[in-house]
Amino acid sequence: MIPSVIFDLDGTLWDSTEQVSSSWNEVLHEFVGDVYSFSRETVLAQMGLVMEDIGRNITPKELTGQAKEDFVKICFKREVEYLIDHPGKLYPREKETLAELKKRGYRLFIVSNCQSGYIETYLKALGEDFFEGHLCYDDTKKSKDFTIRALMEKHNVDQAVYVGDTATDEAATRAAGLPFIHAAYGFGKAASPDASISCIAELPDALLGILK
């Protein structure tokens, strides 16, 4: 049995909040002008939510009908396009840590509540072939715990731990029946993780007490 590590993306493997806010602002200003702008804090408040909830939260109240639907679709599309040329920020020693995990024999995966194409922008920015597979909300249209289990079934994963940075990640991990490691350097808090790491470089040692 080869143990696996399944990662959240935002706040765990990279920080794309500045880039996402810039891409959303392009669309916002096209639709309603320069009346106001989205901030990094606006994006932070949406991290971990599913696409429908994000869409409701960021759609300007001035928009109705088809314009309202178009705004959300274009925001998600523009976000992916923008990140291809303006990637998010990786965390210190991230590539070295992922390489160490692979060296120790772990299988690595990503599950995120994002749209199709978003994880691919991270993988392009990473530039290394560390991950065996990934799955997102847009693939399943289901809750994160369902998506985690779907990925495990797809890739024949028997033993795994999930690494994420928020309480919603923790809840989804518990619902999926897995141990949870809190990426405390990320965007949120956790109630009772199996382990907590202050930087991604601490992950290999944290796994030793969880995955045998």
Secondary structure, 3 states (H helix, E strand, C coil): CCCEEEECCECCCEECHHHHHHHHHHHHHHHHCCCCCCCHHHHHCCCCCCHHHHHHHHCCCCCCHHHHHHHHHHHHHHHHHHHHHCCCEECCCHHHHHHHHHHCCCEEEEEECCCCCHHHHHHHHHCCCCCCEEEEHHHHCCCHHHHHHHHHHHCCCCCEEEEECCHHHHHHHHHHCCCEEEECCCCCCCCCCCEEECCHHHHHHHHHCCCC
